């Protein structure tokens, strides 16, 4: 199954200690996609 991630998930992956629920979700995900808007939020704040 493919999932569309938003900035909340991406920013959680950048944290030193990940949320256990997010970590389990990522490990069980087959494919993850991003929107261009999400990437712009990361780069430009």
C-alpha positions as CSV (number, residue, x, y, z in Angstrom):
1,X,0.0,0.0,0.0
2,X,1.2,3.5,-0.8
3,X,0.9,6.4,1.7
4,X,1.0,10.1,1.2
5,X,3.1,11.7,4.0
6,X,2.7,15.2,5.3
7,X,5.2,17.4,7.1
8,X,4.3,15.9,10.5
9,X,5.6,12.5,9.6
10,X,8.7,13.7,7.8
11,X,9.6,16.0,10.7
12,X,9.1,13.2,13.1
13,X,11.7,11.1,11.2
14,X,14.2,13.8,11.7
15,X,13.9,13.8,15.5
16,X,16.6,12.1,17.6
17,X,14.1,9.9,19.3
18,X,11.1,8.8,17.1
19,X,7.6,8.3,18.3
20,X,7.1,4.5,18.6
21,X,3.8,4.6,16.6
22,X,5.5,6.5,13.7
23,X,8.4,4.1,13.7
24,X,6.1,1.0,13.6
25,X,4.1,2.7,10.8
26,X,7.1,3.5,8.7
27,X,8.6,0.0,9.1
28,X,5.3,-1.6,7.9
29,X,4.8,0.8,5.0
30,X,5.6,-0.5,1.5
31,X,5.8,2.9,-0.2
32,X,5.7,6.5,0.9
33,X,5.2,9.5,-1.3
34,X,5.6,13.2,-0.6
35,X,3.9,16.3,-2.0
36,X,5.9,19.1,-3.4
37,X,4.3,21.4,-0.8
38,X,5.7,19.2,2.0
39,X,9.2,19.5,0.5
40,X,8.9,23.2,0.3
41,X,7.7,23.4,3.9
42,X,10.9,21.5,4.9
43,X,13.2,23.8,2.9
44,X,11.6,27.1,3.5
45,X,10.0,26.6,6.9
